[in-house]
Amino acid sequence: MHEITMFFEIRQSNSMIVNSDSFIELHKPYYVVEEKLLRRNLKLIAEVAKRADVEIILAFKAFALWKTFDIFREYIRSTTASSLSETLLAYNEFGAKPHTYSPAYTDYEIDDIARCSSHISFNSFSQYERYAERVKGINKDIEMGIRINPRYSEVETMLYNPCAPGTRFGVSSEQMPDVLPEGISGFHCHCHCESGPEVFERTLVHIERNFSKWFSQIKWINFGGGHLMTRKDYDTEKLVSILRDFKKRYPHLHVILEPGSAFAWQTGPLVSQVVDIVEDKGIKTAILNVSFTCHMPDCLEMPYHPQVRGAETIEDNGMCVSNMDKDKYVYRLGGNSCLSGDYMSAWSFDHELSVGENVIFEDMIHYTTVKTNTFNGITHPSIALLRENGEFVVLREYGYEDYKSRMD
């Protein structure tokens, strides 16, 4: 039997000029980060941090594209990590020690995490007792904190609610000792998901009611992520006011926010192509060269119904008709994996889709790029940066070796 060797040939140059409306020049999938939109978000976040006199850092769990860190460093000084790999990414590629939190640290990773972190937050006092002395022995300058659970969150999707009954996250007020262990210098709290400032304001009432008695014993408090301050309708003035008022009440506390989505919110699309169109029982499905389960997992997990450029979203996932309705053409969009449920319904187009044309999913940079997988060996979309000057720079392309390396 002859061994078959598969080659993945890159036929495109590393950079080119593209039409950012249609991306007609692209003939395979790309995640496209648009520098102009990224800088817009970064400028807004930096302004909020300055006006409120707080520190806002990037959470890698939502965005970890390290080839853009040179842009981030112009606006922020630090990041937040949730694992050894994220900690090393911050230390080696961002060039600064991160604030690290994990639900549970392990004996075989804690030393490297401690060595490369500026802050480390423990999820429980048992974890603190197990590792505090060891962490300080490795990094005498590290700040140690404990995650608190205010037992209040307005996150409606239970999959994303960190304060749901039976949560594994944080320590409640009734579990706190009257005097904190000597090494604890801060609190970490996370209870939001793409929330507005009014949610933060209501949550803050519960945080203060349950934990303010310990504020005199700490130096810093981290209010976590989920503050979607770059969303179009977000009231940043209200957020600044809330933070300023909090600091007036507790002027000794250094306040930290660590949003993830806010940094990469609406900073670029996933460009895909139609590879086939099939029909069954009146339902037309345009099969794409991307996968919801592999490349857009939040669409199936959340579920999140993405916008498609040039199409009208139909948020009913039931049957969709295939016939023309007032010059509209309705399609289910299907992924190219073997998972039966790798599809979403439905979108209405003003023309009949054809094989080879682009289908552009909006706002596909935050969370999406860090949660992709290689199920079925589906080729991962390439990653590109659209520079402010219009130059389309290919940052990474993927092929067989990338899939194979996951199995090594």
Residue pairs with C-beta under 8 A, 6 or more apart in sequence:
6 399
6 400
7 400
8 397
8 398
8 399
8 400
8 401
10 397
12 394
13 394
14 393
14 394
15 391
15 392
15 393
15 394
16 25
16 391
16 392
17 390
17 391
17 392
18 24
18 25
18 26
18 386
18 390
18 392
19 25
20 34
20 386
20 390
22 358
22 360
23 30
23 32
23 269
23 271
23 358
23 360
24 358
25 392
26 271
26 273
26 358
27 273
27 356
28 273
28 289
28 381
28 382
29 270
29 271
29 272
29 273
29 289
29 290
29 295
29 379
29 381
29 382
30 270
30 271
30 381
30 382
30 383
30 384
31 268
31 269
31 270
31 271
31 364
31 365
31 368
31 369
31 381
31 382
31 383
31 384
32 268
32 269
32 270
32 271
32 384
32 385
32 386
32 392
33 65
33 68
33 264
33 267
33 268
33 365
33 383
33 384
33 385
33 386
34 267
34 268
34 386
35 71
35 385
35 386
35 387
35 388
36 386
36 388
37 266
37 267
37 268
38 68
38 71
38 263
38 264
38 267
38 268
39 71
39 388
40 230
41 230
41 262
41 263
41 264
41 265
41 267
42 71
42 72
42 74
42 75
42 76
42 263
43 75
44 229
44 230
44 236
45 56
45 75
45 76
45 229
45 230
45 259
45 262
45 263
46 56
46 75
46 76
48 54
48 56
48 229
48 236
48 239
48 240
49 55
49 56
49 76
49 257
51 240
52 239
52 240
52 243
52 244
52 247
52 255
53 243
53 244
53 247
53 255
54 243
54 247
54 255
54 256
54 257
55 77
55 78
55 254
55 255
55 256
55 257
56 76
56 256
56 257
56 258
56 259
57 76
57 77
57 78
57 79
57 80
57 98
57 99
57 256
57 257
57 258
58 72
58 76
58 78
58 79
58 80
58 258
58 259
58 260
58 263
59 79
59 80
59 82
59 225
59 258
59 259
59 260
60 79
60 80
60 81
60 82
60 86
60 89
60 90
60 98
60 260
60 370
61 82
61 86
61 225
61 260
61 367
61 370
62 225
62 259
62 260
62 261
62 263
62 264
62 366
62 367
62 370
63 260
63 263
63 264
63 365
63 366
63 367
63 369
63 370
64 86
64 89
64 369
64 370
65 365
65 369
65 383
65 395
66 89
66 93
66 94
67 383
67 385
67 395
67 396
68 385
69 93
69 94
69 95
72 94
72 263
73 94
73 95
77 96
78 90
78 94
78 96
78 97
78 98
78 99
78 118
79 90
79 94
79 96
79 98
79 99
80 98
80 99
80 100
80 101
80 258
81 87
81 89
81 90
81 98
81 99
81 100
81 101
81 117
82 100
82 101
82 102
83 102
84 109
84 112
84 113
86 98
86 100
87 98
87 100
87 112
87 113
87 116
87 117
88 112
88 116
90 96
90 97
90 98
90 116
91 97
91 98
91 116
96 118
97 116
97 117
97 118
98 116
98 117
98 118
98 119
99 117
99 118
99 119
99 120
99 121
99 222
99 256
99 258
100 113
100 117
100 119
100 120
100 121
101 120
101 121
101 123
101 147
101 188
102 113
102 123
103 123
103 168
103 169
104 123
104 127
105 113
105 122
105 127
105 131
110 131
110 134
110 135
111 134
111 138
113 120
114 120
114 131
114 134
114 135
114 138
114 139
114 142
115 138
115 139
117 139
117 142
118 141
118 142
118 143
119 142
119 143
119 144
119 145
119 186
119 220
119 222
120 135
120 142
120 143
120 144
120 145
121 144
121 145
121 146
121 147
121 186
121 188
121 222
122 128
122 131
122 132
122 144
122 145
122 146
122 147
123 147
123 168
123 169
123 170
123 171
124 146
124 171
125 146
125 171
125 175
125 177
125 181
128 144
128 146
128 181
128 183
128 184
129 181
132 144
132 181
132 183
135 142
135 144
136 142
136 144
136 183
143 185
143 186
143 219
143 220
144 183
144 184
144 185
144 186
145 184
145 185
145 186
145 187
145 188
145 218
145 220
145 222
146 171
146 180
146 184
146 186
146 187
146 188
147 169
147 170
147 171
147 187
147 188
147 189
147 190
148 170
148 171
148 172
148 173
148 176
148 187
148 188
148 189
148 207
148 210
148 211
149 162
149 163
149 167
149 169
149 170
149 171
149 172
149 189
150 163
150 173
150 189
150 191
150 203
150 206
150 207
150 210
150 211
151 163
151 172
151 206
151 210
152 163
152 191
152 202
152 203
152 206
153 161
153 162
153 163
153 164
153 191
153 192
153 203
154 192
154 195
154 199
154 202
154 203
155 161
155 162
155 163
155 191
155 192
155 193
155 195
155 226
157 193
157 302
158 164
159 301
159 302
160 193
160 302
161 167
161 193
162 169
162 170
162 190
162 191
163 169
163 191
169 190
170 188
170 189
172 210
173 210
173 211
176 211
176 214
179 217
180 214
180 217
180 218
184 217
184 218
185 218
185 219
185 220
186 218
186 219
186 220
186 221
186 222
187 211
187 214
187 218
187 220
187 221
187 222
188 221
188 222
188 224
189 207
189 221
189 222
189 223
189 224
190 223
190 224
190 225
190 226
191 203
191 224
191 226
192 199
192 200
192 203
192 224
192 225
192 226
192 227
193 226
194 226
194 228
194 231
194 261
195 226
195 227
195 228
196 228
196 231
196 233
196 234
196 235
197 227
197 229
197 234
197 235
197 236
197 238
197 239
197 242
198 235
198 238
200 223
200 227
200 239
200 242
201 238
201 242
204 242
204 246
212 250
215 221
215 250
215 253
218 253
219 252
219 253
219 254
220 253
220 254
220 255
220 256
221 253
221 254
221 255
221 256
222 256
222 257
222 258
223 255
223 256
223 257
224 257
224 258
225 257
225 258
225 259
225 260
225 261
225 262
226 259
226 261
227 239
227 257
227 259
227 262
228 234
228 259
228 261
228 262
228 265
229 236
229 239
229 259
229 262
230 262
230 263
230 265
230 266
231 262
231 265
243 255
246 253
246 255
247 253
247 255
260 366
260 367
261 366
261 367
263 366
264 365
264 366
265 363
265 366
266 362
266 363
267 363
267 365
267 366
268 363
268 364
268 365
268 386
269 309
269 360
269 361
269 362
269 363
269 364
270 290
270 295
270 296
270 360
270 361
270 364
270 368
270 381
271 358
271 360
271 361
271 381
272 288
272 289
272 290
272 358
272 359
272 360
272 361
272 381
273 288
273 289
273 356
273 357
273 358
273 359
274 286
274 287
274 288
274 353
274 354
274 355
274 356
274 357
274 359
275 287
275 288
275 289
275 336
275 355
276 286
276 287
276 355
277 284
277 285
277 286
277 287
277 331
277 353
277 354
277 355
278 284
278 285
278 287
278 334
279 285
279 322
281 319
282 319
282 321
282 322
282 323
283 319
283 320
283 321
283 322
283 332
283 345
284 320
284 322
284 329
284 330
284 331
284 332
285 331
285 332
285 333
285 334
285 343
286 331
286 332
286 333
286 334
286 353
286 359
287 334
287 335
287 336
288 333
288 334
288 335
288 336
288 359
289 336
289 379
290 296
290 335
290 336
290 378
290 381
291 335
291 336
291 337
291 339
291 342
291 375
291 376
291 378
292 299
292 300
292 335
292 342
292 343
292 344
293 300
293 335
293 337
293 339
293 341
293 342
293 373
293 375
294 335
294 337
294 372
294 373
294 374
294 375
294 376
294 378
294 380
295 335
295 368
295 372
295 378
295 380
295 381
296 306
296 361
296 364
296 368
297 368
297 371
297 372
297 373
298 304
298 367
298 368
298 371
299 305
299 306
299 344
300 341
300 342
300 344
305 313
305 315
305 344
306 344
306 361
306 362
306 363
306 364
307 313
307 361
307 362
307 363
308 333
308 347
308 359
308 360
308 361
308 362
309 360
309 361
309 362
310 349
310 350
310 360
311 347
311 348
311 349
312 328
312 347
312 348
312 349
313 347
314 320
314 330
314 345
314 346
314 347
314 348
316 345
316 346
317 344
317 345
317 346
318 345
320 330
320 331
320 332
320 345
320 346
321 330
322 330
322 331
325 348
327 350
328 348
328 349
328 350
329 348
329 349
329 350
329 351
329 352
329 353
330 346
330 347
330 348
330 349
331 346
331 347
331 348
331 349
331 353
332 343
332 344
332 345
332 346
333 343
333 344
333 345
333 346
333 347
333 359
334 342
334 343
335 342
335 343
335 378
336 342
336 378
337 375
337 376
337 378
338 376
339 375
339 376
353 359
369 383
372 380
372 381
374 380
374 402
374 403
374 406
377 403
379 398
379 399
379 403
380 398
380 402
381 398
382 394
382 395
382 396
382 397
382 398
383 394
383 395
383 396
384 392
384 393
384 394
384 395
385 392
385 393
385 395
386 392
386 393
387 393
